[in-house]
Amino acid sequence: MKRLFVLCLVLTALLSASVVGADTPAQLRFMAGPPGGNWFALGGALADLWTSKLIPTTSITGGAVANIINADKGKGELGFSNTSMVAVAQKAGGDPFKEPSNNATIMANLYTQYTYFIARKDFVEKNNIKSVDDIVARKIPTRFATLKTGTGSEFVVNAVFKDGFGIDYRKDFKDWGGSVEYASYSGGADLIADKHLDVFAFSVGKIASIVMQIESQTDIVILPLEQSTLDKVSEAVGTVTFTVDPGIYKSVTEPVKVVGDYTCIVVRNDLDEKLVYDLCKVMHENQESLAAAVVDMKELDPATAIPASPIKSHAGAIKCWSEVAPKK
């Protein structure tokens, strides 16, 4: 009887281990984004969904760079980032990643990400500005702001100036007689509406309420980038070119070319495969409710949820999205 009891304990432990896994935490830490943006809203919606359907999940503030580093180091289980940024982090060390992020992998490409350079219309008309390239070429004194260092917005904005124009915007804007500030989405919107800023740049989804909010407060222009500049940024960090077409924002009356990327979920590669599979499945099955929180979630497509090689994705995610993707 004693041997049977011990055997039952052993079998129970083995069964529990196979279901839970040694790398399955009791609670997930989901690293979202700064208050006021789509990532902050969607992070809360995902945490609530996974808590109700699968596993307790807490949404915490984060940033695209920090979320990759913290997933890699196990300081958070998963969070938002940009797909091109994950690719940069995985392949090599260097600013802002000091070493390759081998434990940070993709769980899903969610939706397209647009980087907007929003300028006050009176500033644009006064200086006869046609594009961001004009500001740099003519060294126009500009009161400029973006999101704080460590966010996906600042990463892309810095790449635009560093790789697209060969300048250090933090230094050069000041040398030209302007200024540089770091603000939240809502803070930057208030600053540009109150005439304390000339240009506010940030990354967000295709249909962004924050852009509409700024439009409701003051007259603006969404500045384009020249294709040659877009190509330089793409070659350096793997972004793409997107076009903002008329019909979404009242300030856009003709197509505007901007830096494009994808919002993704980055996840610890050492997280249990079955857990990641289930997280993806719950997200897929409840896509409609998530889209009610952030409309861009309508773009989630199993066929494109896993990025192309050499970007590394989690095995559990690959299995789930492969199963639910339409068969060719």
N, C-alpha and C positions, 0 to 999 in steps of 0.2 A: 504493500500500500504506500509506504514511504517513497519507494522508487517511482511508483506511478505518479505521486504528487510532484516529485522533483521533475519528472519528465514533462508533466503538464506545464510546470512553471517555465521550463526551458522552451517548450513549443510556443507558449504564449509570448515569451520574450522575442523569439525569432519572428513570429507572425507580426508582432508590433513593429519590430525593426524593419520588416519588409514593407509595411504600410506607411510608417511615419518616416523612417530614414534618419540616420544620425545627423544629417544636415538640414532637418526640418525644424525651424524654430516654433515656439508656441505662439508667437505673434510676429507679424511682418511690419517692418518700418518702410513705408513708401515715401520716397523723397520727391516732393512735387516741385513747385516753383514759387517765385515771389508773389505776395498778395496783389490782386488786381488783374492778373493775367489768366489765360485759359488753363495753364498748367495747375494753378492753384485751385480753380474750380473743379477741373477734371480729377485732380488728385483726391479731393474730398469725396467725389462721386465714386471713384474706383475703390477707395478704402471702405466706404459704406457698403458697396456691393459685395466685395470679397468677405467682409465681416459677416454679412447676413447669409451668404451662400456657402462659405468655405472655411475661412480662418480669420481670427481677429487681426485687423490691419489698422495701423495708425498712419495718417497722412501728416508729414512734417515738411516745413519749408526747405527748399534746396535750390540748386542751380545746376545747369547742364554740365559744367566742368566738375564741380564738387560731387555731383551724383555719380559720375563715372568713377572718380577716385574712391569715394566711400563704398560703392558696390565692390570695387576691386579689393579693398581692404576689409570688407565684411562689416563696415560701420553702418550699413543699411542694406536691406535685401534687394530693393529694386526702386527705380525712379525714372523720371523723365530726362531725356537728353536729346541731342541731335544726331542723326545717323552718321553724318560726315565726321562729327567730332569723335564718335565711338571708333570709327575707322582710324582716325589719326592716333587716338589713344592706344589702340591695339597694336599698331604696326611699329611704333617707335616711341622712345622717350623724347623729351624736349618741351619747350614752352607751349602750353601750360602743364604738360605731363612730363614729369622728371624721369619716368621709366615706363616701359610697356605695361598696359593694363591687361594682364593675361586672364584675370578672373572676372572681367566685365564683358558680358556678351549681350546680344540683342534678344529681347523677348518678343517684340513686335514693332514693325513700322506702323504708326497709327494714322498720321495725316500729314499733308504738306505744310511747310513752314515758310512764311514770307518775311523778309527783312525790309521794313519800311523806313525810309528817311522822310520824316514829316517836317515840312518847313512852313512857317507863317507866310501867308500870301503877300502881306505887305513887305516882308523881308525879301522875298523872291522878286517882286516887281521893282523894288527900289534898286536892287543890284543886277537886274536883268539876268537871273539865273535860270538855266534850262535843265541842268542836271547836277548831281553831286560832283561830277568832274569839273564843272565850272568853279565851284567853291575852292577846290584844291588847286586848280591851274592858276587862278587869279588871287589865291591866298586871301580870300575875303574874310574879314573879321567876323567870326560867328560864335554866338553863345550856344554851345552844343551840349547835349546830354544823351546818355544811353543808360542802360541798366548797369548794375554794379559788376565789377570784375568777378568772374566765376560763373556768370550766367551765360546761357547760349547766345543771348543777344549781344553781349559784349565781345564774346569770342568771334562771332561773325563780323561785327562792326570793326573790330580790330583787324581782322583778316582783310576786309575791304580796303582799309587805309594802308596797312603794312604790305600786303601782297598785291593789291590792285594799284596803289599809287606810290608805294615805297616810302611812306612817311610814318612817323610816330604821332598819331593824332593827339595823344595826351600832352605832348610837348609843343607840336607845331601850331595847334589851334591857339594856344596862349601866345606863342611867338608872333602870330599874325594879328594880335590885338583882341582875340576872342577869349572864350573861357570853356572849361570842361566840367560838367557835373555828372553825378551818378544818382539816379532816382528810380523809384518804383514806377510801374505803369501809371497808376493814378496820380502820383506825385509829379511825374513828367508832364502828364496831361494838364494839370493845374498850372504848372510853370509856363508852358507854352501859351495857354489861354490867357494868363495874366501878363503876358509880354515880357517875361523874365528869360525866355529862351527864344532862339531863332530856329533851331533844328533839334528834333527829338527822334532818335533812331532806336529801333527795337525789332525783335523777331516775334511773330505770333502767327496764328492760323490764317487761312485764306479769307475767311469772313470774320473779322475781329470787332467785337463790340467796343474795344478801347479806341479804335480808329473812329468809329461812329460817334463816340462820346466827344472826342477832340473836335470833330467836324461840327458838332452841335454847340461848341463853346466859342469857336473862332474860325475864320476863313484860313484854309490850309492848301498846300500843294504837296502831293506825294512825288518826291523827286526821283527820276530814273537814274540808272547808271549806264554808261556807254558799254556796248557789247565787248569791246576790247578789254575793259576793266573787269567785266563779269567773267570773261574767259581766264584772266590772270588769277582771279580768286578761285575759280573752279579747279584750275591746274594745281593750285597750292593746297587746298583743303577739301576738294571733292564736292563742292556745292554745284548747283545747276542754275539755269536761268528760268525764272517764272515771269509771267506777264499778268499784271493787274488790269483786267478789262473793265470798260465802262459798265455801269449797272449795279455794281456792288456798293461803291461809295460815291456820294454826290460830288466830291471834289475831283473825281477821275472822269474826264471827258474823252480821253484817248488812251490807248494802251500804254502802260508804264512797265518797263523792264526792271526787275529787281532780283536780288540774290535769293535763290530757292534752296530749300533743304527739306528734311522730314523730321517730324517729332517722332521719337521712338521711346520704348521702355527698355532701359538697360537693367540687367539682372545679374546677380552673383552666379557665376558658372558652377560653383560648388553647391548651389541650392538643389534640393531633391528634384529629380526629373519628373516624378509623378505630380509633385506639387506645382511645378511650373506648367506642366501640361494642363492641370485643372484650372489654374489661374487664367490661362489663355482661353480655355473652353468656356468658363463662366463669363469672361469678357465678350466672347463671340456671341454667346446665347443671349446676352443682355445689351447688345449694341444699341438697340433702339432707345433704351432708358438712358444710356450714357450720352447719346446724341442729344437728348433733351437737356442735358447739363451743358454740353459743349457741342455745337452743331457740327464741328469739323469731324467728330467721331463717325459721321456717316461715311467718311472716306475709308474707314478701316476695311481692308480687302484681304481675305486669306491668301489670295494669289500673290500679293505683293508684301505680305506681312514679314516675310523673311528676306532680307537684302541679299544681293548677289555676293558670291565669293569675291574677294578674300575676307570680307567682314564676317566675323564669327558670331553665330547664334546659338542659343541654349538648346540642347538636345530635346528637352521636353517641349519647347516651343516649336521646333522643327516638326516633331511628331504630330502635335495638335493641328498646326496650320496646314500640314500636308494632308491630314485626314479630312478637314472640312473644306479645303479648296476645291473648286469645281474641277472635275476630271477632264483632261483634254482628249 
